[in-house]
């Protein structure tokens, strides 16, 4: 059994079983979810979040209103190039199949279709998703005959409205180790310093992660730029990274900012978290005693 099910309600040119049209538009069939597999590399997350809950509700009420896009897999079944969120929504809605356009595509064409579909349809994308999307599309465009990054980035600029500089900066994020890239998505590391840190080696980036946890800090742009220069010069060490991230950030008048301004009132071994907790405890006690 190949999993193809009867499908009605679409234009004749998309009827299941028809051969591909000359322009390779493909044809629509209803496929069992068990036959649909995600791409080998899929940079877009499929989360059971509020947006997914809305999609599940829509699928239950109206069905899948836009077919996914798939191609045959040599191992059997189909690679779901576009529509992995819709597939998950079908699973959560209790469905066993969904409509899919079957189209013959090479690897580069499939990668471009995957990126274009997600850029057009997703309400919000994480910075990591945009970074990998641009990286994947630029590589695929180059393989498809675009000879240099300048031309391929022009195509992405036209599609997204992003500047060339911003696209290249986003693509730099793909050079981050996974833990640092996760911090960017979680807003625990700002975009600009993350771009600068992407020029560090993996060993150096891991040392940054350890120092961030040790001192409970986020690298500033100026710190990240300094680390990048030292790494480029071949003189960056774990000790320098540790010392740099241990620096207190100061106001223009020289006063430390944030929790650091209260360090002098606590033992040297107190972490920023311990200081913050103690301050909250003291203020809560003070408020209770002074309440009218």
Secondary structure by P-SEA (a helix, b strand, c coil): cccccccccccccccccccccccccbbbbbbbcccccccccccccccccaaaaaaaaaaacccccbbbbbbbbccccccccccaaaaaaaaaacccbbbbbbbbbcaaaaaaaaaaaaaaccccccaaaaaaaaaaaaaaaaaaccccaaaaaaaaaaaccccaaaaaaaaacccccaaaaaaaaaccccaaaaaaaccccaaaaaaaaaaaaaccccccaaaaaaaaaaaaaccccaaaaaaaaabbbbcccccccccccccccccccccaaaaaaaaaaaaaaaaaaacc
